[in-house]
Amino acid sequence: MASKSVEEIKSESHALRGTLKETLTSDGSHFSEEEYQLLKFHGTYQQDDRDERATRKKQNLDKAWIFMVRSKLPGGALSASQYLDHDQIAGEFGNGTLRITTRQGFQIHGVVKGDLQECIRRINASGITTWGACGDVVRNTVAPASPFKDAAHLDAQRLAKEISDTFLAKTSAYAEIWLDGQHLNQETTEAEPIYGKQYLPRKFKIGIAIPPRNDVDIYSNDLGFISYVESGQVKGYTVVAGGGFGMTHGKTDTFPALAKPLFYVAREHAVQAAVAVVTTQRDFGNRGDRKRARLKYLIDERGIDWFRAEVIKRLNVPVEPAKPVRWKTVSDLYGWQEQGDGKLFYGLWIEEGRIKDTEQRRWRTAFREIATRFGFPVRLTTNCNIIFHDIDPALKDQVEEIFARHGIPKPETLTETRRLGQACVALPTCGLALAESERVFHLVLDQIDDILKEFGLADEPILIRMTGCPNGCARPYNADIAFVGRAPGKYALFVGGSITGERLAGLREKTITLEEIPQRVRELIEEFVQERQAQETFSAYWGRTQVNGPPPMPDQFHLEFAQRENKVLVGAEV
């Protein structure tokens, strides 16, 4: 019997219930493929430990099934107690680490099926949900994490929460399956006034940004709101739409895209604008081909003018042309900063966003001590870093002593490139990964750091990102330099994005090995040093002197993907 399409699975799921509850309480080691598609809506992905695949296969054992559980944190905000709850849950049910996501959430890796319900229940008991963190719905809404007490930053956090509440699915399936019928703090019903019976064609990502710091990478979102402040008040938002970096091998009509300007809307109509955009995608997005189902493809097919007109028709309020916007950087703010209310916040770099203890750096222990001892609230950033805020200046020395005692590096001791760098999770948990990313990126940056210091560029902002496959989870396609996994130990080299996130990179080399990466970076740095003009950033230099190679397209990876699929068909390990 032919397998059902995802659209059929959603439509026949009885409002996202399916048979999840029955399988959850069964003795089975994992969920079926149909159930897996529904699990995502509930905030968890079924995975297996790929490091163990070959050994277990030789022993005729089932895969080492595990689950990733993702918390949904609008604007990346959580209290100290909620942070501590996540830390404890990761220790009891996960692999003892917390992974910050590029959408300001937490991921707990390594949860086994028997602990899955209790893990999700405990997260909800903390006042946070996993509902809608994954699946064909509006995902976590991201916003600038810096806790400044100015109008723009305060309103961005408010708007993130408003959008999140608006798009939370209404079915009571989540409460029934994971919370023993205890409802979320919302009205539940079987009707979905925004999503309908089949929900959205694909995932949908919304972000809010405040110029001139593009720290949420606004143009990588399906929908973006760019703050406009006048006379100290947020008057409205410029709306952009159609971003997204995923692409699919063998589908040459899939591609990364940056969001395009739609219009400017007054603040009081911002949520209405979001609903108008999302429902347009709901009604016109491609439900016949999931590979072409994201909003960027609808805009590509019908044109931005058609899309704008359809959204405005649904919005039915006055709009204006998009405001001009200027950006300086995608970077987070690090170190000590004044909030504007007499309190301080402290921005910390975390290696690849993984909160864990090592012999040299005890991130997890340090953060637990800070949260327990002082109760500072927390913000997670889209660059996978962390901010502790509302800190009394009198406590500054005590805070620094804790970080120093646990080996946590001061941000100012790191190169700017390392502070900017980002890698996706990849192996061993991601089923799509073709190459290593998180586990090797710090080693790559060690070598790149040496090169930068040799040329006196330790403080030079060069944006470098790495992913284990072309799906683009660490946003490689608008980085200055990016390494995108295509096979074990092999990467495509892309160059020519920008430190402001406004330009797509181009293909420089189709295949380089992991060992070749430092030399390729050295060559780029040597050219930059020789040809740059005074105070010119790498991004500006590249835009002035170079023509980018071909834009990121799936045919650049087609051969390697085809080979991988053939190996999978015959049961070989990749």
ZIHU-V993071 format. One record per pair of residues at least 24 apart in sequence whose C-alpha atoms are under 6 Angstrom apart, sorted by the first residue. I is the first residue (numbers start at 0). GAP is how many residues later the second one is. Records with the same first field share a line. If there is no record, write none. Layout:
I: GAP ; GAP
This chain:
9: 188
10: 186 ; 187
16: 156
20: 156
39: 94 ; 95
40: 91 ; 93 ; 94
41: 89
42: 26 ; 27 ; 87 ; 88 ; 89 ; 90 ; 91
43: 24 ; 25
48: 379 ; 380
49: 378
50: 377
65: 44 ; 45 ; 46
66: 43 ; 44
67: 40 ; 41
68: 38 ; 39
69: 36 ; 37 ; 60
70: 34 ; 35 ; 58 ; 59
71: 33 ; 57 ; 58 ; 61 ; 68
72: 32
73: 66 ; 67 ; 86 ; 87
74: 67 ; 68 ; 82 ; 85
75: 28 ; 303 ; 304
76: 301 ; 302
77: 300
78: 298 ; 299
79: 291 ; 295 ; 296 ; 297
81: 44
96: 258 ; 259
97: 256 ; 257
98: 254 ; 255
99: 253 ; 284
100: 283
101: 280 ; 281 ; 282
102: 39 ; 279
103: 276 ; 277 ; 278
116: 61
120: 57 ; 58
134: 68
135: 64 ; 66 ; 67
136: 63 ; 66 ; 67
137: 66 ; 67
138: 65 ; 66
140: 65 ; 66
141: 65
142: 64 ; 65
144: 234 ; 236
147: 191
148: 190 ; 191
150: 82
151: 82
199: 82
200: 86 ; 92
201: 91 ; 92
210: 116
211: 114 ; 115 ; 116
212: 114 ; 115 ; 116
213: 115 ; 116
214: 115 ; 116 ; 117
215: 166
216: 284
218: 24 ; 39 ; 40
219: 24 ; 38
234: 32
235: 29 ; 30 ; 31
236: 27 ; 28
237: 25 ; 26 ; 84
238: 24 ; 25
241: 53 ; 54
242: 53
244: 227
245: 225 ; 226
246: 224
247: 306
248: 305 ; 309
249: 308
251: 302
254: 298
261: 46
262: 57 ; 58 ; 59
263: 55 ; 56 ; 57 ; 58
264: 54
272: 42
275: 35 ; 38 ; 39
276: 34
326: 173
327: 172
328: 170 ; 171
329: 170
342: 47 ; 48 ; 49
343: 46 ; 47
344: 43 ; 44 ; 46
345: 41 ; 42
346: 40
347: 38
348: 36
349: 35
351: 71
352: 31 ; 32
359: 47
360: 45 ; 46 ; 47
361: 44
414: 43 ; 44
415: 43 ; 44 ; 45
416: 44 ; 45
419: 43
420: 43 ; 44
421: 43
422: 42 ; 43 ; 44 ; 51
423: 43 ; 50
425: 42
432: 35 ; 36
433: 34 ; 35 ; 51 ; 52 ; 53 ; 54
434: 33 ; 50 ; 52 ; 53 ; 54
435: 32
436: 30 ; 31
447: 70
462: 36
476: 27 ; 28
477: 25 ; 26 ; 27
488: 24 ; 25
489: 24
497: 41
505: 42 ; 43 ; 44 ; 45
506: 42 ; 43
507: 41
